[in-house]
């Protein structure tokens, strides 16, 4: 059994999801302790417990102590199930995209396509938004040979969640290809989506979009941001995502969710400034995708290279777990991150 100290580097929930995903793929039992000890509310949250349970179901594994509030747990993988349709509900506004990030490495090496319904939060702080998953991470995985498509049925926000989206994943036929994005090129286009639910009377989507466009315009770029108002969500909420298309084929993203007493203009300004900051570094992956792509690059066959804004604690966490479970070589040279993947192939069932 592999012992993983959840207090290392970021000390965040990303250690939980990556450890469980790698354990499921490699058939390695894992004991994770000091779970999220650096967070204001340490221990497993509901989304983390549901993430562990979802991966457990995919590989017919077993767990001990994997409940909300727990500071440690054990995960023992079994053999992949042949099921093709799944449905998981966080039961709160906890992040469904965090759950998906744990599922994707496992789904990439299944024997057949899988269809999944996910219920919970889609837009909140400290988690990737649905739009970032859809328009940044999944296109990167497609370049690596793994195709996953998503469709949002209903947005979900803090505090009640109850959003709904659909994921269809088609596994890679052999091994994942390495990802090489070493030159950013120039900015070809900046675009985005300003979404709000039950807030049209306050012009929230327009205000987020206009404030982001003002900041981007001051930096010398034009931005086209689609303004969306919708009424299907079960509570008011909002989210803004902005993306930069680079001439090299890379795409960077930045986003932020709405929150009570958080001004729409502040959201727009923050999202625009973060995107511009990442562009200034010459990065080919944004600050969020930088750590999210490492597990997949570690599984790929060959050397992946990309430029990242900085080596964050989340990048260090992903690199550490890739070494622990796979023996992959992950190293940084300035802004360049090099991942030598192990050419992982699915375990025999």
C-alpha positions in Angstrom: 0.0 0.0 0.0 1.3 3.4 -1.0 1.3 6.1 1.7 0.4 9.6 0.5 0.8 12.6 2.8 -2.0 14.9 1.8 -0.3 17.9 3.5 2.5 18.1 0.9 2.9 20.9 -1.6 -0.7 22.3 -2.2 -2.2 20.2 0.6 -5.4 20.4 -1.4 -8.2 18.2 -2.7 -6.3 17.7 -6.0 -4.0 15.3 -4.1 -7.1 13.2 -3.3 -8.4 13.0 -6.8 -5.1 12.3 -8.5 -4.0 9.7 -6.0 -7.3 7.8 -6.4 -7.2 8.0 -10.2 -3.6 6.8 -10.3 -4.4 4.0 -7.8 -7.3 2.9 -9.9 -5.2 2.8 -13.1 -2.2 1.0 -11.7 -3.9 -1.3 -9.3 -2.1 0.2 -6.3 -3.8 0.4 -2.9 -3.3 3.8 -1.3 -3.6 5.3 2.1 -4.0 9.1 2.0 -3.6 10.9 5.3 -3.5 14.6 6.4 -6.3 15.2 3.9 -6.6 18.9 3.0 -5.0 19.9 6.3 -4.0 23.3 4.9 -7.6 24.3 4.1 -9.9 26.3 6.4 -12.2 23.2 6.6 -9.8 20.3 6.5 -10.7 16.7 5.6 -12.8 15.3 2.8 -15.7 17.5 1.5 -18.7 15.9 -0.1 -17.3 16.3 -3.6 -14.1 14.5 -2.6 -16.0 11.6 -1.0 -18.2 11.3 -4.0 -15.1 11.4 -6.3 -13.6 8.5 -4.4 -16.9 6.6 -4.6 -17.3 7.2 -8.3 -13.8 5.9 -9.1 -14.4 3.0 -6.8 -17.4 2.0 -8.8 -15.5 2.2 -12.1 -13.0 -0.3 -10.9 -15.1 -2.4 -8.4 -12.8 -1.4 -5.6 -13.2 -0.9 -1.9 -12.7 2.0 0.5 -12.3 2.6 4.3 -13.0 5.9 5.9 -13.8 7.8 2.7 -16.6 9.9 4.2 -17.1 13.7 4.4 -15.0 15.1 7.2 -12.5 12.3 7.3 -8.8 13.2 7.6 -7.6 10.0 6.1 -8.9 7.1 4.0 -7.9 3.9 2.2 -8.7 3.1 -1.4 -8.1 -0.4 -2.8 -8.8 -0.8 -6.5 -10.3 -3.9 -8.1 -10.8 -4.6 -11.8 -12.5 -2.3 -14.2 -16.3 -2.8 -14.5 -17.9 -3.3 -17.9 -20.6 -0.7 -17.2 -21.2 2.0 -19.8 -23.7 4.3 -18.1 -23.2 6.0 -14.8 -24.8 8.8 -12.8 -23.3 10.6 -9.8 -24.8 13.4 -7.7 -22.5 15.4 -5.4 -25.6 16.2 -3.3 -24.4 19.8 -2.8 -22.8 22.7 -4.7 -19.5 20.7 -4.6 -17.6 20.7 -7.8 -18.7 18.2 -10.5 -15.7 19.3 -12.6 -13.3 18.2 -9.8 -15.0 14.8 -9.9 -14.6 14.7 -13.7 -10.8 15.5 -13.4 -10.4 12.3 -11.3 -12.6 10.2 -13.7 -10.9 11.3 -17.0 -7.6 9.4 -16.6 -9.5 6.3 -15.7 -12.0 6.7 -18.6 -9.1 7.2 -21.1 -8.1 3.5 -20.6 -11.5 1.9 -20.5 -12.4 -0.9 -23.0 -15.4 0.9 -24.3 -17.1 4.4 -24.4 -18.8 5.5 -21.2 -21.8 7.9 -20.7 -22.1 9.8 -17.4 -24.6 12.2 -15.9 -23.1 14.5 -13.2 -25.2 16.7 -10.7 -23.9 19.3 -8.4 -21.9 22.6 -8.8 -20.5 23.7 -12.1 -19.3 27.2 -11.2 -17.6 28.0 -7.9 -14.3 29.3 -6.4 -11.3 27.0 -6.2 -12.4 24.6 -8.8 -12.3 24.5 -12.6 -15.5 25.9 -14.3 -17.5 23.8 -16.7 -16.4 26.1 -19.5 -12.7 25.7 -18.7 -13.1 22.0 -18.8 -15.0 22.1 -22.1 -12.9 24.6 -24.0 -9.3 24.2 -22.6 -8.7 20.8 -21.0 -10.8 18.5 -23.2 -9.3 19.9 -26.5 -5.8 19.3 -25.0 -6.8 15.7 -24.3 -8.2 15.3 -27.8 -4.7 16.2 -29.2 -3.3 13.4 -27.0 -5.7 10.8 -28.5 -8.5 10.8 -25.9 -11.9 12.3 -26.8 -14.4 13.4 -24.3 -17.5 15.5 -25.1 -19.6 17.4 -22.6 -23.0 19.1 -22.7 -24.4 21.3 -20.0 -28.1 20.8 -19.3 -28.5 23.1 -16.3 -26.0 25.4 -14.5 -25.4 24.9 -10.8 -24.0 27.4 -8.4 -23.1 27.8 -4.7 -24.9 27.2 -2.3 -27.5 24.8 -3.6 -25.8 23.3 -6.7 -28.2 21.0 -8.5 -26.6 21.7 -11.9 -26.6 18.9 -14.5 -24.3 18.0 -17.3 -23.5 15.0 -19.5 -20.1 13.5 -20.3 -19.3 10.9 -23.0 -15.8 9.6 -23.1 -14.3 7.5 -25.8 -11.1 5.7 -24.6 -7.7 5.9 -26.4 -7.2 2.8 -28.6 -3.5 2.3 -27.5 -1.5 4.9 -25.5 -1.9 8.6 -25.1 0.3 10.8 -27.4 2.6 13.3 -25.8 1.6 17.0 -25.9 4.1 19.4 -27.3 3.3 23.2 -27.1 6.6 25.0 -26.8 6.0 28.3 -28.7 3.0 30.5 -27.9 3.1 32.6 -31.0 0.9 35.7 -31.1 -2.6 36.3 -29.8 -5.0 35.5 -32.7 -8.3 36.0 -30.9 -9.8 36.6 -27.5 -13.3 35.4 -26.8 -15.5 34.4 -23.9 -18.8 33.5 -22.3 -20.6 35.6 -19.7 -23.4 33.5 -18.2 -25.9 34.4 -15.5 -29.0 32.7 -14.3 -32.1 34.5 -13.0 -30.2 37.8 -13.0 -31.2 39.5 -16.2 -32.8 42.3 -14.4 -29.4 43.3 -12.9 -27.7 43.0 -16.3 -25.1 40.8 -14.7 -23.8 39.1 -17.8 -23.5 42.4 -19.7 -21.6 44.0 -16.8 -19.2 41.1 -16.5 -18.5 41.1 -20.2 -18.1 44.9 -20.5 -15.6 45.2 -17.6 -13.5 42.3 -19.0 -13.5 43.9 -22.4 -12.4 47.2 -21.1 -9.3 45.7 -19.4 -8.5 43.6 -22.4 -8.9 46.6 -24.7 -6.5 48.6 -22.5 -3.9 45.9 -23.1 -4.3 46.3 -26.9 -6.7 43.5 -27.7 -10.3 43.2 -28.8 -12.5 40.6 -27.2 -15.8 39.1 -28.3 -17.7 37.8 -25.2 -21.0 36.1 -25.7 -23.6 37.3 -23.2 -26.0 34.6 -22.0 -29.0 34.9 -19.7 -30.9 31.8 -18.7 -33.6 30.7 -16.3 -33.3 26.9 -15.9 -30.9 27.0 -12.9 -32.6 26.4 -9.5 -31.0 29.5 -8.0 -29.4 32.8 -9.2 -25.7 32.6 -10.1 -23.1 33.6 -12.6 -19.8 32.7 -14.2 -17.4 34.4 -16.7 -14.9 32.6 -18.8 -12.5 34.2 -21.3 -10.1 32.5 -23.6 -7.1 33.5 -25.8 -6.4 31.7 -29.0 -2.7 31.7 -29.9 -1.3 31.4 -33.4 0.6 28.3 -32.3 -2.7 26.5 -31.7 -2.6 26.9 -27.9 -5.5 28.2 -26.0 -5.4 29.8 -22.5 -8.4 30.4 -20.3 -9.4 32.3 -17.2 -12.6 32.3 -15.3 -14.4 33.2 -12.1 -17.8 32.5 -10.5 -20.2 34.9 -9.1 -20.8 35.2 -5.3 -23.0 37.2 -3.0 -21.7 40.8 -2.7 -19.2 40.2 -5.5 -19.6 42.9 -8.1 -20.0 41.8 -11.7 -17.4 44.4 -12.7 -14.9 42.9 -10.2 -15.4 39.5 -11.8 -14.8 40.8 -15.3 -11.7 42.7 -14.2 -10.2 39.8 -12.3 -10.8 37.3 -15.2 -9.2 39.6 -17.7 -6.2 40.5 -15.6 -5.4 36.8 -14.9 -5.6 35.9 -18.6 -3.3 38.8 -19.5 -0.9 37.9 -16.7 -0.6 34.4 -18.1 -0.1 35.7 -21.7 2.7 38.0 -20.5 4.7 35.0 -19.4 4.7 33.4 -22.9 2.8 30.4 -21.6 1.2 27.8 -23.8 -0.9 26.5 -20.9 -2.8 28.7 -18.4 -2.2 28.5 -14.6 -5.1 26.0 -14.3 -4.4 23.6 -17.1 -0.7 23.5 -16.1 -1.3 21.1 -13.3 -4.4 19.4 -14.7 -2.5 18.1 -17.8 0.4 16.6 -15.9 -1.3 13.3 -15.0 -2.3 12.7 -18.6 1.2 13.7 -19.9 2.7 11.3 -17.3 0.6 8.5 -18.7 1.4 9.3 -22.3 4.1 7.6 -24.4 7.0 10.0 -24.8 8.1 13.5 -23.9 5.6 16.3 -23.4 6.8 19.9 -23.4 4.8 23.1 -22.7 5.3 26.5 -21.2 3.5 27.4 -18.0 3.1 30.7 -16.2 4.8 29.5 -13.1 5.6 26.4 -11.0 2.7 26.5 -8.5 2.2 24.2 -5.5 -0.5 22.4 -7.6 2.1 21.8 -10.3 4.4 20.4 -7.7 1.7 18.1 -6.3 0.9 16.7 -9.7 4.6 16.1 -10.5 5.1 14.4 -7.1 2.2 12.0 -7.5 3.2 11.2 -11.1 6.6 10.1 -9.9 5.2 8.2 -6.9 2.6 6.1 -8.8 4.1 5.9 -12.3 7.8 6.7 -12.0 7.3 9.5 -14.6 10.0 12.1 -14.9 8.6 15.6 -14.4 10.9 18.6 -14.3 10.8 22.4 -14.9 13.3 24.5 -16.7 12.3 28.1 -16.2 8.8 28.4 -17.6 9.2 25.1 -19.6 7.7 22.0 -18.1 9.0 18.6 -19.4 7.1 15.4 -18.6 8.5 12.1 -19.8 5.5 9.8 -19.9 5.6 6.1 -19.2 3.4 4.9 -22.1 0.7 3.5 -19.8 -1.6 0.8 -21.2 -4.8 -0.4 -19.6 -4.6 -3.3 -17.1 -5.9 -6.6 -18.3 -9.3 -7.4 -16.9 
